[in-house]
Amino acid sequence: MTDGDYIGRADDALRDTYEPPMSLTEYVETVFENPTSAAHASKYLLKAIEAAGTRTVIEEGEEKQRYRFFDDPYNDGEHAVLGNTAVLNAFVDDLRSIAARRGKEEKILWLDGPTATGKSELKRCLINGLREFSKTDNGRRYTVEWNVSATDATPGLTYGDDSSPDEDEWYPSPVQAHPLSVFPERVREQLIADLNDSRTDHIPIALDAELDPFSREAYDHLEERYRREGVEDLFSAVTDEKHLRVKNFVVDVGQGIGVLHSEDAGSPKERLVGSWMAGMLQRLDSRGRKNPQAFSYDGVLSQGNGLLTIVEDAAQHADLLQKLLNVPDERRVKLDKAVGMDIDTQMVVISNPDLEAQLNKHAEMEGTDPLKALKRRLDKHEFQYLTNLSLEAELLRRELTNETERWTAESYDELESRIREPVTLSVRDAEGTVKDRELAPHAVEAAALYAVASRLDAESLPPGIDLVDKALVYDKGYLQDGDERRYREEFDFGDATEGKTGIPVTYTRDIVADLLHETPDRHHPDLDVETIVMPRDVLNTMAEGLDDAPVFSSAERTEYENRLVPVKNHIFGRQESDVIDAIMREKQVDESTVEEYIEHVYAWVEDETIENDRGESVPPDPLKMKVFETEHLGRFDEDDYDGTEPEAAVETFRAEKIITALNRHAWRNRDAEFRVSDVDPRDIPVIETVLGRHDWDDVRRTYGDLDPAQWDDPPSGTETERVKERALTNMQELFGYSPAAAELTSRHVMGQVSYRWD
């Protein structure tokens, strides 16, 4: 690609982003075609969120609709907010009430929660999303700019020393004044009423703002000039396109979005709206009052006028919060005692739990608590640590690799393959040599599962369920229990709020990062096993590091250490399944055979026919069903059949294990026409075991001469050698193991199996 191609792309991007300036009349026509461009701040923010659409997710075992806006779609997911969908949905619900002026106008939205829970990502996501939405045709945002040089008045409107700017000197409103604020109040009210009447939107547009001081001075200056000249159509003269024009702007920090950072300093007024510049006041004619041209509109409310104001790390600006009390409902601030300014902005406060401690320091005073009014205005939404294994695994991978792609999947099997994936990272050692290090399959999964288990409530677990089971229910929406699936609604996990405490992803990330720079005491004559970080390496190091981590109390350390064993057992079970599946790969049942069996059983129960290979309608084949049930399922023998006709036990099995699962699928997907072919065989628990879930008894029956005790270094020419060679290859092909990781994992599994083989 040549340089010219990149320049051309940049030209196209800007061409699609900006429109030519237009007259006020043209803008009014545009507004009636696209009312969103004239929406007040909270409504515009809501429109931007809704414009990205929704998708279905499972969190804490329950299906939820999630706004794609929070996946940071315009920025390839770089600052996506993972999880916390219920919190984000409540945030949008509040925003909808505020936009509709349904009793929450005075509220300041407060996002609270521990560090590393996604609050800062939400801030970046809001900025990215609003910026990109404002570049679209439906999301255009407009303001006004002025030019008074066409009059012979003195001095002219200018930011600098030149008192007579030429015709091309245009100066935009420094606070993104709404173009409709130029109209006199009564006319504006009628215009807004007509605009709302022309559209069927449950949230009407509201605009109460007057011109900002800068624009007001330009307007008054022009009005006075033309009134002296006796111009009859005074408003038309003032807003003639030689003096006023409307332009679209790209929403960004400082222009429609104000962000107050923790390190920002200055007096409360300077941080909120800006400050007068004494030197400029001396240069500019103030005509008896402070000249708004000499004001620095760099306060957070000035920059956020028209859309969004974010107070980040709000505990550092607690002194400002009380001064914001009346802004949401009065929508007005003062630049000084004489000069006021209308503000239309949605205020969002972001904090760690330390802000709540400050707000509650006078709580014992009850009715005389000086912060009571402030606490009433703050509408709290609490972010929590992730309690979904897949989301935590995705977040950890992001932290380690800077990957930004959002994980989406059609089924949990597909998602599960992402959770277990290995990760290869390039690491530079002390000598400056760059070497690849591999997090073996299940290493990221192990770290994520341990972190999630540390965040779950263990007090209200149902009998027979441990924290790992609970984590799996939260992630999948169900728990596999033998032949049955127990869905989330069947479990009573109590009402405890989870995710407030636990191991943060930053701790896990740092543990893994340190492991990547350590060389384990492992050796192999042919494989670089010392470059592999195994799941047990991660889990052991995470547990050992708890004692030295200052973020945990002694009680938390003890509790988290006690939660390690079930996680280790689960991860070993996952590795064990990989090895068994690799050994038994050639013995697995073809999925088409499974689908054929399901189709025949359904037709047999419903007394229907099926279509054979020649397109003929024929009865279901009793022999095929019998062979599958006896040979592949291993559930029955000859005594359970009269020839090929099933006895009562087989009939019950088909009805309860196969048809019940099909009916459950049909009910869960009842909006669509049900077809047996639409069902994934894995949705039928008893069938899922046939698709590759063998056990060690199957391995022993199939390979009678296999000796796990010889696995590390099997004698040449033995069945153990042949089985191992095929298994290692299959682990690489089926599950993405590297040769070294396959060797280490299979040794670890076989070392444990050899103790119970006989």
C-alpha positions in Angstrom: 0.0 0.0 0.0 1.4 3.4 -0.9 1.4 6.6 1.1 -1.2 8.0 -1.1 -3.6 5.3 0.0 -3.3 6.3 3.6 -3.7 10.0 2.8 -6.8 9.1 0.8 -8.3 7.1 3.7 -7.7 10.0 6.0 -9.4 12.4 3.5 -12.4 10.0 3.3 -12.6 9.7 7.1 -12.7 13.5 7.6 -15.1 13.9 4.7 -17.6 11.5 6.3 -17.1 13.2 9.7 -17.7 16.8 9.0 -20.5 18.7 7.2 -20.2 22.2 5.7 -21.4 24.9 8.0 -25.1 25.7 7.5 -27.5 28.6 8.2 -29.8 28.5 11.2 -32.7 27.9 8.8 -31.0 24.9 7.3 -30.3 23.6 10.8 -33.9 23.8 11.8 -34.8 21.7 8.7 -32.1 19.2 9.6 -33.5 18.9 13.2 -36.9 18.0 11.9 -35.3 15.3 9.7 -33.1 14.0 12.6 -34.3 15.1 16.0 -31.5 13.2 17.8 -29.1 15.9 16.8 -31.2 18.4 18.9 -31.6 16.1 21.9 -30.8 17.2 25.4 -27.7 15.7 27.0 -29.2 12.7 28.8 -31.4 11.8 25.8 -28.5 12.0 23.4 -26.4 9.8 25.6 -29.2 7.3 25.8 -29.6 7.4 22.0 -25.9 6.7 21.5 -26.1 3.7 23.8 -29.3 2.3 22.2 -28.0 2.8 18.7 -25.4 0.1 19.1 -28.1 -2.5 19.8 -28.1 -5.4 22.3 -27.0 -9.0 22.6 -27.8 -11.9 24.9 -25.3 -12.9 27.6 -25.4 -15.3 30.6 -24.1 -13.8 33.8 -24.5 -15.4 37.3 -26.3 -18.1 35.5 -29.1 -15.9 34.2 -29.8 -14.7 30.7 -29.5 -11.0 30.3 -29.8 -8.4 27.5 -26.6 -6.4 27.2 -26.1 -3.1 25.4 -23.3 -3.6 22.8 -22.3 0.1 23.4 -20.5 -1.1 26.6 -18.4 -3.6 24.5 -16.7 -0.6 23.0 -17.6 -1.7 19.5 -16.3 1.5 17.8 -12.9 0.9 19.2 -12.6 -2.8 18.4 -13.4 -3.6 22.1 -10.2 -2.1 23.5 -12.0 -0.6 26.5 -15.0 -3.0 26.7 -16.6 -3.3 30.1 -16.6 -7.0 30.9 -19.5 -8.3 32.9 -21.5 -6.1 35.3 -24.3 -6.2 32.8 -27.0 -5.8 35.5 -25.2 -2.7 36.8 -24.9 -1.2 33.3 -28.6 -2.0 32.6 -29.6 -0.2 35.8 -27.4 2.7 34.8 -29.2 2.9 31.4 -32.6 2.6 33.1 -31.8 5.6 35.4 -30.5 7.5 32.3 -33.9 6.8 30.6 -35.8 8.2 33.6 -33.6 11.3 33.8 -33.9 11.9 30.0 -37.7 11.6 30.3 -37.8 13.9 33.3 -39.5 11.3 35.4 -38.6 12.5 38.8 -34.8 11.8 38.6 -33.6 15.0 37.0 -31.8 16.0 40.1 -29.9 12.8 40.4 -26.1 12.5 39.9 -25.2 9.0 38.6 -22.6 7.4 40.9 -20.5 4.5 39.8 -18.8 2.9 42.8 -16.8 -0.3 43.4 -13.3 -1.7 44.1 -10.4 -1.2 41.9 -10.0 -3.2 38.7 -13.8 -3.8 38.3 -14.2 -1.8 35.0 -15.2 1.7 36.1 -12.3 3.4 34.3 -13.0 1.2 31.3 -16.6 2.5 31.4 -15.3 6.1 31.3 -13.2 5.4 28.2 -16.0 3.4 26.7 -18.4 6.4 27.1 -15.9 8.7 25.5 -15.1 6.4 22.6 -18.8 5.6 22.0 -20.0 9.2 22.1 -17.1 10.4 19.9 -17.9 7.8 17.2 -21.6 8.2 17.4 -21.2 11.9 16.8 -19.5 11.1 13.5 -22.5 9.2 12.2 -25.3 10.7 10.2 -27.8 9.9 13.0 -25.6 11.2 15.8 -24.4 14.5 14.5 -24.0 17.1 17.2 -24.1 20.8 16.4 -23.1 24.2 17.9 -22.9 27.8 16.7 -20.0 30.1 15.7 -20.1 33.9 15.3 -18.5 36.6 13.2 -19.2 40.2 13.9 -16.6 41.7 11.6 -19.2 42.4 8.9 -20.3 45.4 11.1 -18.3 48.6 11.6 -18.6 48.3 15.3 -15.5 48.6 17.6 -13.9 46.6 18.9 -14.7 43.4 17.1 -15.4 40.0 18.7 -12.0 38.4 19.1 -10.0 36.1 21.3 -6.8 38.0 20.7 -5.5 41.6 20.3 -6.8 42.2 16.8 -9.9 44.4 17.3 -10.9 44.3 13.6 -11.0 40.7 12.4 -11.7 40.1 8.7 -14.7 38.3 7.2 -13.1 34.8 7.7 -12.8 35.2 11.5 -15.3 32.8 12.9 -15.4 32.0 16.7 -17.3 29.0 18.0 -19.2 28.9 21.3 -16.6 27.8 23.8 -19.2 25.6 25.6 -20.9 24.0 22.6 -24.0 26.2 22.8 -27.1 24.4 21.4 -28.1 26.1 18.1 -31.8 26.3 19.1 -30.8 28.4 22.2 -30.3 31.3 19.8 -34.1 31.6 19.4 -36.2 33.7 21.9 -37.6 31.6 24.7 -41.3 31.6 23.4 -40.3 30.8 19.9 -37.9 28.1 21.1 -40.6 26.5 23.2 -43.0 26.3 20.3 -40.3 24.9 18.0 -39.5 22.1 20.5 -43.2 21.4 20.9 -43.7 21.1 17.2 -40.6 18.9 16.9 -41.8 16.5 19.6 -45.3 16.4 18.0 -43.7 15.4 14.7 -42.1 12.3 16.2 -43.5 9.3 18.2 -40.8 9.1 20.8 -41.5 8.2 24.4 -38.9 10.6 25.5 -39.5 14.2 24.3 -36.7 16.6 23.6 -36.2 19.2 26.3 -34.2 22.4 26.0 -34.1 25.0 28.7 -30.7 26.6 28.1 -30.1 30.2 27.1 -27.1 31.3 25.1 -23.8 31.0 26.8 -22.1 34.4 27.9 -19.7 34.4 25.0 -22.5 33.9 22.4 -24.8 36.2 24.3 -22.2 39.0 24.0 -22.0 38.4 20.2 -25.7 38.3 19.9 -26.3 41.5 22.0 -23.5 43.3 20.1 -25.2 42.5 16.7 -28.7 43.2 17.9 -27.8 46.6 19.3 -26.0 47.5 16.0 -28.9 46.6 13.8 -31.5 48.1 16.1 -29.7 51.4 15.9 -29.8 51.1 12.1 -33.6 50.6 12.3 -33.6 47.1 10.8 -37.1 45.7 11.0 -36.4 42.0 10.9 -33.9 42.2 13.7 -33.5 38.4 14.5 -33.0 37.6 10.8 -30.3 40.3 10.6 -28.5 39.1 13.8 -28.6 35.4 12.7 -27.8 36.1 9.0 -25.3 33.5 7.8 -22.6 36.2 7.5 -22.8 36.5 11.4 -24.0 33.1 12.6 -23.7 29.7 11.3 -24.2 26.2 12.6 -21.5 23.6 12.4 -21.2 20.0 13.5 -18.5 19.0 15.9 -17.0 15.7 17.0 -17.8 15.0 20.6 -14.6 14.5 22.7 -13.0 15.3 25.9 -13.0 19.1 26.2 -15.8 19.4 23.7 -19.1 18.0 24.9 -17.4 15.7 27.4 -15.8 17.1 30.6 -13.5 14.8 32.7 -12.2 15.9 36.0 -9.2 13.8 36.9 -7.8 13.1 40.4 -4.7 15.2 39.8 -6.6 18.3 38.6 -6.1 21.2 40.9 -7.4 24.7 41.4 -10.2 26.4 43.3 -13.7 24.9 43.2 -14.8 27.5 40.6 -11.8 26.8 38.4 -12.3 23.1 38.4 -16.0 23.4 37.8 -16.3 26.2 35.2 -12.9 27.9 34.6 -11.3 31.2 35.5 -11.0 34.8 34.4 -7.7 35.8 32.8 -6.7 39.2 34.2 -4.4 40.0 31.4 -7.1 39.4 28.8 -9.6 41.6 30.7 -7.2 44.5 30.4 -6.8 44.0 26.6 -10.5 43.4 25.8 -13.2 46.0 26.1 -15.6 44.7 28.7 -18.2 47.5 28.1 -18.8 47.8 31.8 -18.8 44.1 32.7 -16.4 41.3 32.7 -15.8 40.2 29.1 -16.6 36.5 28.5 -13.9 36.5 25.9 -11.4 36.7 28.7 -12.8 33.7 30.5 -11.1 30.3 30.3 -13.8 27.8 29.8 -11.7 24.8 30.9 -13.7 23.7 33.9 -15.3 20.3 33.8 -18.9 21.6 33.5 -17.9 24.0 30.7 -16.2 21.3 28.7 -19.0 18.9 29.4 -21.8 21.2 28.5 -24.1 19.7 25.9 -23.5 16.1 26.9 -21.5 14.5 29.7 -19.5 15.5 32.8 -17.4 12.8 34.5 -15.8 13.3 37.9 -13.2 10.6 38.1 -11.7 9.4 41.4 -14.4 11.5 43.1 -12.9 11.0 46.6 -10.2 13.4 45.5 -12.9 16.0 44.7 -15.3 15.5 47.5 -15.3 19.2 48.2 -16.8 19.8 44.8 -19.7 17.4 45.0 -21.7 19.6 47.4 -21.3 22.5 45.0 -22.8 20.3 42.2 -26.0 19.7 44.2 -28.2 22.2 42.4 -26.7 21.8 38.9 -28.8 18.9 37.7 -32.2 20.4 38.4 -31.4 24.2 38.1 -29.1 23.6 35.1 -27.2 26.8 35.8 -23.8 27.8 37.2 -22.1 31.1 37.8 -18.9 32.3 36.3 -18.9 34.9 38.9 -21.5 36.9 40.9 -22.7 38.8 37.8 -22.3 36.3 35.0 -24.2 33.0 34.9 -24.3 30.2 32.4 -26.9 27.6 31.6 -25.6 24.0 31.6 -27.1 20.9 30.0 -25.0 17.9 31.0 -25.4 14.4 32.4 -23.2 14.2 35.5 -21.5 10.9 36.3 -19.3 10.4 39.4 -16.8 7.5 39.5 -15.2 6.4 42.8 -13.6 3.6 44.8 -15.2 2.7 48.1 -13.3 5.4 49.9 -15.8 8.0 48.7 -18.6 6.3 50.6 -16.5 6.3 53.7 -16.2 10.1 53.4 -19.9 10.5 52.8 -20.8 8.5 55.9 -18.4 10.2 58.3 -21.3 12.2 59.8 -23.9 9.4 59.5 -24.3 9.2 63.2 -25.6 12.8 63.2 -28.7 11.6 61.3 -31.0 14.6 60.8 -28.1 17.0 61.1 -25.7 15.2 58.8 -24.3 18.0 56.6 -23.8 15.5 53.7 -27.4 14.1 53.8 -28.6 16.2 50.9 -25.6 15.2 48.8 -26.1 11.5 49.5 -29.7 11.8 48.5 -28.8 13.2 45.1 -26.2 10.5 44.3 -27.8 7.5 42.6 -25.4 4.7 43.3 -24.5 1.8 40.9 -22.0 -0.6 42.4 -19.5 -2.3 40.1 -18.2 -5.7 41.4 -15.5 -8.2 40.6 -16.5 -10.6 37.8 -18.2 -13.9 38.9 -18.2 -15.5 35.5 -15.3 -17.7 34.6 -15.3 -16.9 30.9 -15.4 -13.2 31.5 -12.5 -13.4 34.1 -10.5 -15.5 31.6 -11.1 -13.0 28.9 -10.1 -10.1 31.2 -6.9 -11.9 32.3 -5.9 -12.5 28.7 -6.5 -8.8 27.9 -4.3 -7.9 30.8 -1.5 -10.2 29.7 -1.7 -9.8 25.9 -3.5 -6.5 25.2 -6.0 -8.5 23.1 -9.1 -6.4 22.5 -11.4 -8.8 20.7 -14.6 -9.5 22.6 -15.4 -13.2 23.1 -18.6 -14.2 21.4 -19.8 -17.7 20.9 -22.9 -19.5 19.5 -22.6 -22.2 22.2 -20.9 -22.7 25.6 -18.7 -25.4 24.0 -17.2 -22.7 21.7 -16.8 -20.4 24.7 -15.2 -23.1 26.7 -12.6 -23.7 24.1 -11.5 -20.0 24.5 -11.3 -20.3 28.2 -8.9 -23.3 28.0 -6.7 -21.9 25.3 -2.9 -21.7 25.7 -1.2 -18.3 25.5 2.2 -17.7 24.1 4.1 -14.5 25.1 7.5 -13.2 24.2 9.6 -12.4 27.2 12.9 -10.6 27.4 15.4 -12.0 30.0 18.1 -10.1 31.9 20.6 -10.7 29.1 18.2 -9.1 26.6 17.3 -12.4 24.9 13.7 -12.7 23.7 12.2 -16.1 24.3 8.6 -17.4 23.9 7.0 -18.6 27.1 3.7 -20.6 27.0 0.9 -20.6 29.4 -0.3 -24.2 28.9 -3.9 -25.1 28.2 -6.0 -24.5 31.3 -3.5 -22.2 32.9 -5.5 -19.0 32.3 -8.6 -21.0 33.1 -7.1 -22.1 36.4 -6.1 -18.6 37.4 -9.5 -17.2 36.5 -11.4 -19.9 38.3 -9.4 -19.4 41.5 -10.1 -15.6 41.3 -13.8 -16.2 40.7 -14.0 -18.8 43.5 -12.5 -16.2 45.9 -15.4 -13.8 45.2 -18.3 -16.1 45.7 -20.4 -16.5 48.8 -19.7 -19.9 50.4 -22.3 -19.6 53.2 -25.4 -20.4 51.2 -24.2 -23.3 49.1 -26.8 -26.0 48.6 -25.9 -29.5 49.8 -23.5 -31.3 47.4 -22.5 -28.1 45.6 -19.0 -26.5 46.1 -17.7 -23.1 44.9 -16.4 -24.5 41.6 -19.9 -26.0 40.9 -21.4 -22.6 41.7 -18.9 -20.8 39.4 -19.8 -23.2 36.5 -23.5 -22.6 37.1 -22.9 -18.9 36.9 -21.0 -19.2 33.7 -23.0 -21.9 31.8 -26.4 -21.4 33.3 -26.5 -25.0 34.3 -24.6 -27.8 36.1 -24.1 -31.2 34.6 -25.1 -33.8 37.2 -24.8 -37.2 35.7 -27.4 -37.6 33.0 -29.2 -34.5 34.0 -28.7 -30.8 33.8 -29.6 -28.6 36.7 -30.4 -25.1 35.6 -29.7 -21.9 37.5 -33.3 -21.5 38.6 -33.1 -24.8 40.4 -30.5 -23.6 42.8 -31.0 -21.5 45.9 -27.8 -19.6 46.4 -29.3 -17.1 48.8 -29.5 -13.4 48.4 -25.8 -12.6 49.2 -24.2 -9.9 47.1 -21.1 -11.4 45.5 -18.1 -9.9 43.9 -17.4 -7.1 46.5 -14.3 -8.8 47.7 -11.9 -11.4 46.3 -8.7 -11.7 44.3 -8.5 -8.8 41.8 -7.4 -9.4 38.3 -4.4 -7.1 38.8 -3.0 -9.5 41.5 -3.4 -12.5 39.2 -1.9 -10.6 36.3 1.2 -9.7 38.3 1.6 -13.3 39.6 1.5 -14.7 36.0 3.8 -12.0 34.7 6.4 -12.9 37.3 6.1 -16.6 36.5 6.9 -15.8 32.9 10.3 -14.4 33.9 11.1 -17.4 36.1 12.7 -20.6 34.9 11.1 -23.8 36.4 13.2 -26.7 37.4 12.1 -28.9 34.5 14.2 -30.8 32.0 13.6 -33.0 28.9 16.2 -34.2 26.4 14.2 -33.1 23.4 11.5 -30.6 24.5 11.7 -27.1 25.9 9.6 -27.9 28.9 11.3 -25.1 30.9 9.4 -22.6 28.8 6.0 -23.9 29.9 3.9 -22.4 32.7 1.5 -25.1 33.9 -1.9 -24.6 35.6 -0.6 -25.9 38.9 2.4 -23.5 38.7 -0.1 -20.6 38.5 -2.4 -21.9 41.3 0.4 -22.6 43.7 2.1 -19.3 43.2 -1.2 -17.4 43.6 -1.8 -19.1 46.9 1.7 -18.6 48.1 1.7 -14.9 47.2 -1.3 -14.2 49.4 0.8 -13.8 52.5 2.9 -11.0 51.0 0.2 -9.1 49.2 -0.8 -6.0 51.3 -4.3 -5.9 49.7 -5.6 -8.9 51.6 -6.4 -9.1 55.3 -5.3 -12.1 57.3 -8.9 -13.5 57.3 -9.1 -13.1 53.5 -5.7 -14.9 53.1 -6.9 -17.9 55.2 -10.3 -18.0 53.4 -8.7 -17.9 49.9 -6.2 -20.5 50.7 -9.0 -22.8 51.8 -10.7 -22.4 48.4 -7.7 -23.6 46.4 -8.3 -27.4 46.6 -11.6 -27.7 44.7 -10.1 -25.4 42.0 -7.0 -27.7 41.7 -9.2 -30.8 41.6 -11.4 -29.3 38.8 -8.5 -28.2 36.7 -6.9 -31.6 37.1 -10.2 -33.2 35.9 -10.1 -31.0 32.9 -6.5 -32.1 32.0 -7.5 -35.7 32.7 -10.4 -35.4 30.2 -8.0 -34.1 27.6 -5.7 -37.0 28.0 -8.5 -39.6 27.9 -10.1 -38.0 24.9 -6.7 -37.9 23.1 -6.1 -41.6 23.9 -9.7 -42.6 22.8 -9.9 -40.3 19.9 -10.3 -43.1 17.3 -13.0 -44.7 19.5 -15.4 -41.7 19.6 -18.8 -42.0 18.0 -19.3 -40.0 14.8 -21.7 -37.0 15.5 -23.8 -37.9 12.5 -24.5 -41.3 14.0 -25.6 -39.6 17.2 -27.9 -37.2 15.3 -29.4 -40.2 13.4 -30.2 -42.0 16.7 -31.9 -38.9 18.1 -34.0 -38.5 15.0 -35.1 -42.1 15.1 -36.0 -42.0 18.8 -38.1 -38.8 18.3 -40.0 -40.4 15.4 -40.5 -43.6 17.4 -42.0 -41.8 20.4 -44.1 -39.5 18.3 -45.2 -42.4 16.0 -43.9 -40.5 13.0 -41.8 -41.5 10.0 -38.4 -40.3 8.9 -36.9 -39.6 5.5 -34.3 -42.0 4.3 -31.4 -41.4 1.9 -33.7 -42.0 -1.1 -36.2 -39.4 0.1 -38.7 -42.0 1.1 -40.8 -41.8 4.3 -40.0 -44.9 6.4 -40.6 -46.0 10.0 -37.7 -45.5 12.5 -35.3 -48.4 12.5 -35.5 -50.3 15.8 -32.2 -52.1 15.1 -30.3 -48.9 14.8 -31.7 -47.6 18.0 -30.8 -50.9 19.8 -27.2 -51.0 18.5 -26.6 -47.4 19.6 -28.1 -48.0 23.1 -26.1 -51.2 23.7 -22.8 -50.5 21.9 -22.3 -46.8 22.1 -24.3 -45.8 25.2 -23.5 -49.0 27.0 -26.7 -48.6 29.0 -28.5 -51.9 28.0 -27.9 -55.5 26.9 -29.9 -58.2 25.1 -32.1 -58.8 28.1 -33.6 -55.3 27.7 -35.0 -56.1 24.3 -37.4 -58.6 22.8 -35.5 -59.0 19.5 -35.3 -55.3 18.5 -38.3 -54.2 20.5 -37.5 -52.3 23.7 -38.6 -53.5 27.1 -40.0 -51.0 29.7 -36.6 -49.8 31.0 -35.5 -48.8 27.5 -38.9 -47.1 26.7 -38.6 -45.1 29.9 -35.0 -44.2 29.1 -36.0 -42.9 25.6 -38.9 -40.9 27.0 -37.2 -39.4 30.0 -33.6 -39.0 28.9 -34.0 -38.2 25.2 -37.5 -36.8 24.6 -37.6 -34.7 27.8 -34.3 -33.0 26.7 -35.8 -32.4 23.2 -38.9 -30.9 24.8 -36.9 -28.7 27.0 -35.0 -27.4 24.0 -38.2 -26.8 22.2 -39.6 -24.9 25.1 -36.5 -22.8 25.5 -36.7 -21.9 21.8 -40.4 -21.8 21.5 -40.5 -18.6 19.4 -39.1 -20.6 16.5 -40.6 -23.6 14.7 -39.2 -26.7 16.4 -37.1 -29.2 14.4 -35.2 -32.1 15.8 -32.3 -31.2 13.4 -32.0 -27.8 15.2 -30.9 -29.5 18.4 -27.2 -29.8 19.2 -26.6 -33.3 20.5 -24.7 -31.8 23.4 -28.0 -30.3 24.6 -29.0 -33.8 25.6 -26.9 -34.6 28.7 -27.0 -38.4 28.3 -25.9 -38.1 24.7 -23.1 -35.6 25.4 -21.2 -38.4 27.2 -21.1 -40.4 24.0 -19.4 -37.6 22.1 -16.0 -38.2 23.6 -16.5 -38.5 27.4 -14.8 -41.8 28.0 -13.3 -42.9 31.4 -10.3 -44.9 32.5 -12.3 -48.1 32.4 -12.9 -47.6 28.7 -9.1 -46.9 28.3 -8.2 -50.1 30.2 -10.7 -52.2 28.2 -9.4 -50.8 24.9 -5.7 -50.9 25.7 -5.1 -53.9 28.0 -1.3 -53.7 27.9 -1.1 -49.9 28.7 1.0 -49.2 31.8 0.7 -45.7 33.2 3.7 -46.2 35.4 5.9 -46.4 32.2 4.4 -43.3 30.6 7.3 -40.9 31.3 9.7 -43.1 29.4 7.9 -46.1 27.8 9.9 -49.1 26.6 10.4 -49.3 22.9 7.9 -51.4 21.0 5.3 -51.5 23.8 1.6 -50.6 23.6 2.3 -47.8 26.1 4.8 -46.2 23.7 2.3 -46.5 20.8 -0.6 -45.1 22.8 1.5 -42.2 24.2 2.7 -41.2 20.7 -0.8 -41.0 19.3 -2.2 -39.3 22.4 0.4 -36.5 22.4 -0.3 -35.9 18.7 -4.0 -35.9 19.4 -3.6 -33.4 22.3 -1.9 -31.0 19.9 -4.5 -31.4 17.2 -7.6 -31.5 19.3 -6.8 -29.0 22.1 -3.9 -26.8 20.9 -1.2 -28.2 23.1 2.4 -27.6 22.2 4.6 -30.8 22.2 6.2 -29.7 25.5 2.9 -28.8 27.2 1.3 -32.1 26.0 4.3 -34.0 27.4 4.1 -32.3 30.8 0.3 -32.5 31.1 0.1 -36.2 30.2 2.9 -37.0 32.6 1.1 -35.1 35.4 -2.2 -36.9 34.7 -0.6 -40.4 34.2 1.4 -39.9 37.4 -1.8 -39.6 39.4 -3.6 -42.3 37.5 -0.8 -44.9 38.0 -1.5 -44.9 41.7 -5.1 -46.2 41.1 -4.7 -48.1 37.9 -4.8 -51.5 39.5 
